[in-house]
Structure formats: structure tokens, C-alpha cells
Amino acid sequence: MDHVAIVIVTYKRQELLGKLLESLLFLDVAPWRVYVIDNEASPDTACVVETYARMVDEGLTAVPWEEGAGTFNYAPQERNTGGAGGFAEGVRLAHEAGAEWFWLMDDDVIVKPDALSRLGRWTDRFDAIQGSREDFDGGPFWWQYRFIAPLGVYDPVAPSGFGPQGWKPANALCFEGAFLNRRVVDGIGLPDARFFVYWDDCIYGYLASRRFRVAVIQDVILQRTREVKNWEVSGVRQLNGSSDMTRYNVMKNRGHMAQYLRLTGDYSPIGFGVGTASCVAKEIIRLVAVDKGDVASGVSSLLRGWGEARRIMADPLWRPYAEMVEVPHGQA
């Protein structure tokens, strides 16, 4: 497991980013490169990155890191490109530099000290690996790893247990901890920056699973450091709080999703319509039961997003992101 690049996307959360970068110092396997994509382009964020880069240079890590410039890479963006755009840029930079594995995460997590050694146990079996996570309170953080393509929704009843093998096949990923081999990036391209937020990692995992070995493992590799409002459902599942911006993108990005499903032959007009209706219902439940926000504003965001999705679905010039953006071929 050589040339592991950690790609972090951050936006206006310097304190949380500092906790994450501090946790990297305790890894029992040294990463090759760290890329911090700053969607705020803030001098405060640059200062946080510089502080921890200096600590690495001074050898204040659990195991020695590679010496020399370039271990920490700070990449401020001219505008906020969302999680999707940030991960697209981070993967591009790491790929161009010669990374063989890409470990993706947001700024509101910390890594477990043995995370890379745990991930390394699976690298000879899988091309994309999703590790398990702990929630803010240390409890299990369940996520939906199965995607029902004809409906365009996650499988809400996918089993949460692993069994004795310790892994399950997956056809969706979460960019909060996804671990990707270079083969995946070479094969399907960069994450689609047009998603901004939501569904980008799901679709990337779905596309990857059609050509590569994708799995979710029981090994815990991350813990969330930001408490999010949620509604517990059936003990192990939860419905997290959201925002009108996210609600808009949940619906808008179904347009891009539908286009990808058409390319793969998994698009069903009736099924996709049922899935869209279920998404609207889920978001309204989230709005009322979790966010307790302005219902009129939330519904308006959903309707605006769906209007944009219909425009995207009808666009005859739409192309997959991989055809729009050439993936660079760096040298290790």
C-alpha cells in the first residue's frame, strides 16, 4: 500500500480541521501526501495547515513521515465548489502527483490511529474500500451502502451487520472515509464536480462497482467530531438534519443521476419517478421532524431543485464528467 494520499475538503471550519490534522500525526502508518482543499480560501485555514505541516517537518508524529517539501499541500479554491468540486480537485492533484491510493474525508472527522493499517489489510482484495465510522458520541454511524439504481435511491433496509467475514459488497461510497485505488480513478475519472453536494459519492461508488471490487468493511477508521441534529430510526439508523441548500441539491442532482443511469442502462422512467417521490417525502419528513424549519422555504427548495433536474435530464449536450475533464497521468 504505497503512495497513500489523504484528500480533505474544508470550508469555514478551522477548529474542526485542526482536530483532524492533529489526528493524522498519530497514524501508525505514514501517509505519502496530504491535500487540504479549502473552499473558503481563508488565511486562517492556511495558518492551520502550516502549523501541522511544521509539526510533521519537526518529526512530531507517531511514525516517521517522508522527509522533504510536498508532504502537506494546501489548495485554496477561487470559489466554493462544494464537497464534490473539492474532492474532484483533490483527487486530480493527488493523481497528478502519482498517488496510488486516495483516502477522502471531510473536515468534521478524526482518523483512528490504526486506520491505515486496518485499510491495508483489504487492499489486495478490493479496489474501493469504505471503512466504518463512529458518531460524535462514539456510537455506530450507519450509512447506506446499497444503491437501488432503477429507483435512484439508497436501499433503506440494507442489513447493517457484517457477519464473520467482516465485509459486504457495496455499490455506493461515502466520501467521508472512502479509500480508492488509482485503478478506479483511471477507469472512471474524477468525482463529478457538478454535483456540488449530495449524490456525488453515491454515483461515484455506483460507477466504480460496475467495473471494480467495492466493499464496506467493519473496521472503524473515523469518528465524527461535529454533532448533527438527527432522528433515531429503528435503533441503528438515523435521519440527520439538513438545509435548504442541501435540499435543493438533493433534487437537482437527480438530473445528473438520471443521465448516468441512462448511460449504464439502469434508468427506468417509472422507477425513477417513484424514487424521486420517495426522496421528496424523505426530505419533508427530515424538514419537519429533524430540522423543524420553515416548511414553505424547504418545499420551495425541493421544487426549485427538481425543476433544475428536469432541465439537466432534457439537456441533449450533457456528457459524463470523465469525458469533460481529462484525468492526468502522473508519475509515481
Secondary structure, 3 states (H helix, E strand, C coil): CCCEEEEEEECCCHHHHHHHHHHHCCCCCCCCEEEEEECCCCHHHHHHHHHHHHHHHCCCCCCCCCCCCCCEEEEECCCCCHHHHHHHHHHHHHHHHCCCEEEEEECCEEECCCHHHHHHCCCCCCCEEEEEEECCCCCEECCCCCEECCCCEECCCCCCCCCCCCEEECCCCCCCCEEEEHHHHHHHCCCCHHHCCCCHHHHHHHHHHCCCCEEEEEEEEEEECCCCCEEEECCCEEEECCCHHHHHHHHHHHHHHHHHHHHHCCCCHHHHHHHHHHHHHHHHHHHHHHHCCCHHHHHHHHHHHHHHHHHHHCCCCCCCHHHHCCCCCCCC
